[in-house]
Amino acid sequence: MDNSVSHQNSLVSVRNLSFSRGNRKIFDNISLEIERGKITAIMGPSGTGKTTLLKLIGGQLFPEQGSITVDGKNVHQLRRSDLYNLRKRMGMLFQSGALLTDMNVFDNVAFPLREHTHLTESMIRTLVLMKLQAVGLRGARDLMPNELSGGMARRIALARAIALDPMMIMYDEPFTGQDPISKGSLVHLIKSLNNTLGLTSIMVSHDVQETAAIADYIYVISEGKIVGQGTPKEIEQSPSEWVQQFMTGAADGPVHFHYPAKDYVDDLLSTGKRY
């Protein structure tokens, strides 16, 4: 069965991408497609380069080889001004939320509108209240970031990410550090905003249950390669032992619980060298 995403309906195309940090290969000739209007998840263990991929898509990092196109534009061949204009059409929800601590909620959401548009303060007020209403926190507009719970801060950051009506949003571990109720709220919010606003979403995560509940398509990455891809149902039925271990959270499998070592009994009985 061909479970690949059609190139024709892709907003983001990653072709033959390789990227390293020092001697460590983060991506080794990977290709993937992000379909318009869908939620695409990039999953894998911590340290597999999921956040690095978002930075490559946003043009903050340059690949060693390969290309990344966003809405038909080769990101790494754009002039700086054109890259900045493209970034205005990309919302970003950082793992930490990254709210500006000396501004209240209203001003945090208003910040990109004031920076990148010439709208009047009256229009900005209307738009900010609309975005806060969309995430259910219009009543929190006068609070400071240190007065927010973790879940509220993540939702305010999401309101800021959609302030400029982007064509897509990139989510960096949106569920990390959230309690079950906050996770449930974010799952509902991400799905409803994607549908209501006609967004394209890229979500990097290792939270299997929450991500599989809302993703339309999943790529699983390990050791620089795509080891599995498909719809959540196809991933669930994947014949790959590695993918099954990751999705079920099994302690042992292709990724072993024990670090490689010589035989345990021999190790205990030997007088060997001190380590």
Secondary structure, DSSP 8 states (H G I E B T S, - for coil): ------GGGEEEEEEEEEEEETTEEEEEEEEEEEETTSEEEEE-STTSSHHHHHHHHTTSS--SEEEEEETTEEGGGS-HHHHHHHHTTEEEE-TT----TTS-HHHHHHHHHHHH----HHHHHHHHHHHHHHTT-GGGTT--GGGS-HHHHHHHHHHHHTTT--SEEEEESTTTT--HHHHHHHHHHHHHHHHHHT-EEEEEE--HHHHHHH-SEEEEEETTEEEEEE-HHHHHT---HHHHHHHHT-SSSSS-SS-S-S-HHHHHH------
